[in-house]
Amino acid sequence: MPFTQRDGTRIYWKLEGQKDHPPLVLLNSIGTDMSLWEPTLALLRPHFRLLRIDMRGHGASDAPGGDYRLAQLADDVAAVMSDAGIARAAIAGVSLGGMVAMEIALAHPERVSALVLICTSARMDRAAWQSRIDTLRQDGTGAIATMAVSRFLTPRFADRHPEIAESLRQSITAQSDDGYAGCAAAIRDMALIERIVSIAVPVLVVTGNSDIATPLTGHGDVLLACIPRSHHIALESAHLPPIEAPGALAASMRRFLAPRPDHDAAADALFDAGLANRRRILGNAWVDKSLAARTPFNADFQAMITRIAWHEIWGRPGLEDRTRRLLVLAFTASLGRWEEFELHVRAGLSQGGFTQDELKELLMQAAIYAGVPVANTGFAKAGRIIAELEDGSGTDRPD
């Protein structure tokens, strides 16, 4: 396991990806570790050499007692970069990680080529963070774990993925009290707001539309107003887009940090238009899961179907979405493409794209024109999905 020793403290890090790819440093939020980024790795690895770091007080890194300083955390990252053989890199950080990224850009400008500041801020409520530190010092991380996770994820995502919410809660509970409190002190005492006007590299500010910890208003908009070369994108997530919107986040980072040549701009525009249709029809959860599963082997295929099927076909003006949904069900049932059939049944029923009665009539027609066995299988599969949706056991899908 690679560790960097600094000031008697071991900082754990992991480097992966091809040496000829541009380096990208990934920093975690308070209360998480480098595993925060795992849902995005398959999407980022084909384009970047990735350096992930467990910040002081988190994960496998040491957690010395006392208050930490933002400059101290920034120096830790600079030391890790040196040990990893990375002289200069883009740095992406979530929450506390974004604050540390800004501090690195100010204290070590020669080490930074660009910043991606995700659900973060240059100023926080000192009294609120002091209150949290007092609770930590007295009662430990278990006392704040449930509250923290409620701010990390939207209720809808947490309800659909209780295992993820519980894993985050357990991770916080297991974290060092000293480590969490030390980093909380760094947030409480940060002095960024008067200085970030000096950040000279390109900056992407990422906000979550459901983030209550560092929303656009009062936080993201301040960064955009103060940092000269800053750009903005909003994602459908709460405070942790790498978990809740990994596909959209990774795509935004790639476009900002490693833009394609000009001749690919049209393809990117078609992909974005198709992705919007895909999200509208299938829902964000399924699309994010699908994007996160991309690999270098299948990424071009995924891009092709997003451009052609979801933009050029689903984007045509001749038919409304409801009619297209029902046509897809008729075709997939008739051809025995049951995986696609189930996907569109679940998406259509959960989003109000058609009614159960309309689905029933479609399958009755299929019995006549495609055969009774087709309708029999269709009724069985649709009935199971309806039951799952009604009892809530299938709300985290389609898949």
C-alpha positions in Angstrom: 0.0 0.0 0.0 1.5 3.4 -1.0 1.8 5.9 1.9 3.4 9.3 2.0 4.9 10.4 5.3 4.5 14.1 6.2 4.8 15.6 9.6 4.8 12.2 11.2 1.5 11.3 9.5 0.9 8.7 6.9 -1.3 9.6 3.9 -2.7 6.7 1.9 -3.0 7.1 -1.9 -3.6 5.0 -5.0 -2.4 5.7 -8.6 -4.0 4.0 -11.6 -4.3 4.5 -15.4 -2.0 4.9 -18.3 1.2 7.0 -17.8 0.6 9.0 -21.0 -2.9 10.2 -19.9 -3.3 13.6 -18.2 -3.2 13.3 -14.4 -6.3 14.0 -12.3 -6.2 14.1 -8.5 -9.5 13.1 -6.8 -10.2 14.3 -3.2 -12.9 13.0 -0.9 -15.4 14.9 1.2 -15.4 15.0 5.0 -16.8 11.7 6.3 -15.9 9.6 3.2 -12.7 8.2 1.7 -11.3 7.5 -1.8 -14.0 4.9 -2.4 -16.4 7.9 -2.9 -15.1 8.0 -6.4 -15.5 4.3 -7.3 -18.7 4.7 -9.3 -16.9 7.2 -11.7 -13.7 5.3 -12.2 -14.6 3.3 -15.2 -15.7 6.5 -16.9 -12.7 8.5 -16.0 -9.9 5.9 -16.4 -9.9 5.8 -20.2 -9.1 9.6 -20.3 -7.0 10.3 -17.2 -4.3 8.9 -14.9 -6.1 8.9 -11.6 -4.5 9.7 -8.2 -6.9 9.1 -5.3 -6.0 10.2 -1.8 -7.5 9.4 1.6 -7.2 12.8 3.2 -5.7 13.1 6.7 -8.1 11.7 9.2 -9.9 9.5 6.7 -9.8 6.0 5.3 -6.4 4.3 5.6 -4.6 7.6 6.3 -3.5 8.5 9.9 -5.8 10.6 12.1 -3.7 12.6 14.5 -5.4 14.5 17.3 -6.0 18.3 17.3 -7.4 20.8 14.8 -6.2 20.5 11.2 -5.7 23.4 8.9 -6.7 23.7 5.2 -3.1 24.6 4.3 -2.0 21.4 6.1 -4.3 19.3 4.1 -3.2 21.0 0.9 0.5 20.3 1.7 -0.4 16.7 2.3 -1.8 16.5 -1.3 1.2 18.3 -2.7 3.5 15.8 -1.0 1.6 12.8 -2.3 1.7 14.2 -5.8 5.5 14.4 -5.5 5.8 10.8 -4.3 3.5 9.7 -7.2 5.7 11.5 -9.7 3.1 14.0 -10.7 4.4 17.6 -11.0 1.1 19.2 -12.2 -2.4 17.9 -12.4 -6.1 18.8 -12.6 -7.6 18.5 -9.1 -11.2 17.5 -8.4 -12.6 17.6 -4.9 -16.0 17.1 -3.3 -17.0 19.4 -0.4 -13.9 19.5 1.9 -12.0 18.1 -1.1 -13.0 21.1 -3.1 -11.9 23.5 -0.3 -8.5 21.7 -0.2 -8.3 22.0 -4.0 -8.8 25.7 -3.9 -6.1 26.0 -1.2 -3.7 24.0 -3.4 -4.3 26.3 -6.3 -3.5 29.3 -4.1 -0.6 27.9 -2.2 1.0 25.7 -4.9 -0.3 27.2 -8.2 2.5 25.5 -10.2 1.0 22.1 -9.2 -2.5 22.8 -10.6 -3.7 22.9 -14.2 -7.5 23.1 -13.5 -10.0 22.6 -10.8 -13.3 20.8 -10.5 -15.1 22.1 -7.4 -17.9 19.7 -6.5 -20.6 20.7 -4.0 -18.3 22.9 -2.1 -17.9 26.4 -0.8 -15.3 29.1 0.1 -17.2 30.0 3.3 -19.2 28.1 5.9 -21.0 28.9 9.1 -18.4 28.8 11.8 -20.9 28.4 14.6 -22.5 25.4 13.0 -19.2 23.7 12.5 -18.1 24.5 16.0 -21.3 22.9 17.2 -20.5 19.8 15.2 -17.0 19.7 16.6 -18.3 19.9 20.1 -20.6 17.0 19.5 -17.8 15.0 18.0 -15.5 15.6 20.8 -18.1 14.7 23.4 -20.1 11.9 21.7 -18.1 10.7 18.7 -18.9 10.2 15.0 -21.9 8.0 15.7 -23.7 11.0 17.1 -23.6 12.8 13.7 -23.7 9.9 11.2 -27.4 9.8 10.5 -27.5 13.6 10.1 -24.5 13.6 7.8 -25.9 10.9 5.5 -29.3 12.8 5.3 -27.3 15.7 3.7 -25.2 13.4 1.5 -28.0 11.9 -0.5 -31.5 12.8 -1.6 -34.3 11.0 0.3 -35.4 9.4 -3.0 -31.9 8.0 -3.7 -31.5 6.8 -0.1 -34.9 5.1 -0.2 -34.0 3.3 -3.5 -30.5 2.4 -2.3 -30.7 1.8 1.4 -27.5 -0.3 1.2 -25.5 2.7 0.0 -27.0 5.0 2.7 -26.3 2.5 5.4 -22.7 1.9 4.1 -22.1 5.7 4.3 -23.5 5.8 7.8 -21.4 2.9 9.0 -18.3 4.5 7.4 -18.8 7.7 9.3 -19.5 5.8 12.6 -16.3 3.8 12.1 -14.2 6.9 11.3 -11.8 8.3 13.8 -13.4 10.9 16.0 -10.1 12.9 15.9 -9.9 12.7 12.2 -13.5 14.0 11.6 -13.2 16.7 14.2 -9.8 17.7 12.9 -11.1 18.2 9.3 -14.2 19.9 10.7 -11.9 22.5 12.3 -10.2 23.0 8.9 -13.6 23.8 7.4 -14.5 26.1 10.4 -11.3 28.1 10.1 -10.8 28.2 6.3 -9.9 31.6 4.9 -10.6 31.3 1.2 -13.3 33.8 0.3 -11.0 36.8 0.1 -8.3 34.9 -1.8 -10.0 32.8 -4.5 -10.1 35.8 -6.9 -6.4 34.9 -7.4 -7.1 31.4 -8.8 -5.8 31.6 -12.3 -6.6 28.2 -13.8 -9.9 27.1 -15.4 -12.4 26.0 -12.8 -15.6 24.0 -13.2 -18.1 24.6 -10.4 -20.4 21.6 -10.0 -23.6 22.0 -7.8 -26.3 19.6 -6.9 -29.9 20.7 -7.5 -30.9 19.0 -4.2 -27.8 19.8 -2.2 -28.8 21.4 1.1 -25.2 21.6 2.5 -23.6 23.7 -0.3 -26.3 24.7 -2.7 -25.8 27.0 -5.7 -27.4 30.0 -3.8 -24.9 31.3 -1.3 -22.1 28.8 -2.1 -21.7 27.9 -5.8 -22.8 31.3 -7.0 -20.2 32.9 -4.8 -17.4 30.7 -6.3 -18.6 31.7 -9.8 -18.7 35.4 -8.9 -15.2 35.4 -7.4 -13.2 33.0 -9.5 -12.3 34.6 -12.8 -12.2 31.6 -15.2 -15.1 29.6 -13.7 -17.9 27.7 -15.4 -20.9 26.0 -13.9 -22.9 22.8 -14.3 -25.8 21.6 -12.1 -26.5 17.9 -11.6 -29.5 16.0 -10.3 -28.0 15.0 -6.9 -27.6 16.0 -3.3 -24.1 16.5 -1.8 -22.3 13.5 -3.3 -22.6 13.5 -7.1 -19.9 10.8 -7.5 -22.4 8.4 -5.8 -25.7 9.8 -6.9 -24.9 11.0 -10.5 -21.6 9.4 -11.5 -22.3 9.3 -15.2 -23.3 12.9 -15.5 -20.4 14.0 -13.3 -17.8 12.0 -15.2 -19.1 13.2 -18.5 -19.0 16.8 -17.4 -15.5 16.4 -16.0 -14.3 14.8 -19.2 -15.7 17.5 -21.4 -14.2 20.2 -19.2 -10.8 18.7 -18.6 -10.1 16.7 -21.8 -12.3 18.2 -24.5 -12.4 16.3 -27.8 -11.1 17.8 -31.0 -13.3 20.3 -32.8 -14.5 17.7 -35.3 -16.1 15.8 -32.4 -18.1 18.8 -31.2 -21.1 17.8 -33.3 -21.0 14.3 -32.0 -20.9 15.6 -28.4 -23.9 17.8 -29.1 -25.9 14.8 -30.5 -24.8 12.7 -27.5 -26.0 15.3 -25.1 -29.4 15.6 -26.8 -29.8 11.9 -26.9 -28.8 11.6 -23.3 -31.6 14.1 -22.3 -34.2 11.9 -24.1 -32.8 8.8 -22.5 -33.1 10.3 -19.1 -36.6 11.5 -19.8 -37.8 8.0 -20.9 -35.8 5.7 -18.6 -35.1 7.9 -15.6 -31.9 9.2 -14.1 -31.2 6.3 -11.9 -31.0 3.7 -14.7 -29.1 6.0 -17.1 -26.5 6.8 -14.4 -26.1 3.1 -13.7 -25.7 2.4 -17.4 -23.1 5.1 -17.9 -21.2 4.0 -14.8 -20.9 0.5 -16.3 -19.3 1.8 -19.5 -15.8 0.4 -20.3 -13.3 1.3 -23.0 -14.6 -1.8 -24.8 -18.2 -0.8 -25.0 -18.1 3.0 -24.7 -18.3 3.7 -28.4 -21.3 1.5 -28.7 -23.0 3.3 -25.9 -22.3 6.6 -27.5 -23.6 5.4 -30.8 -27.0 4.2 -29.4 -27.3 7.4 -27.4 -26.8 9.5 -30.5 -28.8 7.5 -33.0 -31.6 5.7 -31.0 -32.2 8.2 -28.3 -31.6 11.4 -30.3 -32.3 10.7 -34.0 -35.2 8.3 -33.3 -36.7 9.2 -30.0 -36.2 12.9 -30.8 -38.2 12.8 -34.0 -41.4 15.0 -33.9 -43.8 12.5 -35.5 -44.9 10.6 -32.5 -45.5 11.4 -28.8 -43.5 9.6 -26.1 -46.5 7.4 -25.0 -47.0 6.0 -28.5 -43.3 5.3 -28.9 -43.2 3.6 -25.5 -46.1 1.3 -26.6 -44.5 0.6 -29.9 -41.3 -0.5 -28.2 -43.2 -2.8 -26.0 -45.0 -4.4 -29.0 -41.8 -4.9 -30.9 -39.7 -6.2 -28.1 -42.4 -8.6 -27.0 -43.0 -9.9 -30.5 -39.2 -10.4 -31.0 -38.7 -12.0 -27.6 -36.4 -9.2 -26.5 -37.5 -9.6 -22.9 -34.8 -7.7 -21.2 -35.7 -4.6 -23.2 -39.4 -5.3 -22.7 -39.0 -5.4 -18.9 -36.8 -2.2 -19.0 -39.5 -0.2 -20.8 -42.4 -1.7 -18.9 -40.8 -0.7 -15.6 -39.8 2.8 -16.9 -43.2 3.5 -18.4 -45.3 2.4 -15.5 -43.1 4.1 -12.8 -43.1 7.4 -14.8 -46.7 7.4 -15.9 -45.7 6.9 -19.5 -48.8 4.6 -20.0 -51.3 2.9 -17.8 -51.7 -0.8 -16.8 -54.9 -0.9 -18.8 -53.0 0.2 -21.9 -50.3 -2.4 -21.3 -52.9 -5.1 -20.9 -54.6 -4.1 -24.2 -51.2 -4.1 -26.0 -50.6 -7.7 -24.8 -54.1 -8.8 -25.8 -53.3 -7.5 -29.3 -49.9 -9.3 -29.2 -51.8 -12.6 -28.4 -53.6 -12.3 -31.8 -50.8 -10.9 -34.0 -47.6 -12.4 -32.4 -49.0 -15.5 -30.7 -50.4 -16.6 -27.4 -47.0 -17.7 -26.0 -45.7 -14.2 -26.5 -48.6 -12.7 -24.7 -48.4 -15.3 -21.9 -44.7 -14.4 -21.2 -45.5 -10.7 -21.5 -48.3 -10.9 -19.0 -46.1 -12.8 -16.6 -43.1 -10.4 -16.8 -45.3 -7.3 -16.6 -47.3 -8.7 -13.7 -44.1 -9.3 -11.7 -43.0 -5.7 -12.4 -46.4 -4.3 -11.4 -46.3 -6.2 -8.1 -42.8 -5.0 -7.4 -43.7 -1.4 -8.1 -46.8 -1.6 -6.0 -45.0 -3.0 -2.9 -42.0 -0.7 -3.4 -39.5 -3.5 -3.9 -38.7 -2.5 -7.5 -38.4 1.3 -7.1 -34.6 1.3 -7.5 -34.8 -0.1 -11.0 -35.2 -0.5 -14.1 -32.2 -2.6 -14.7 
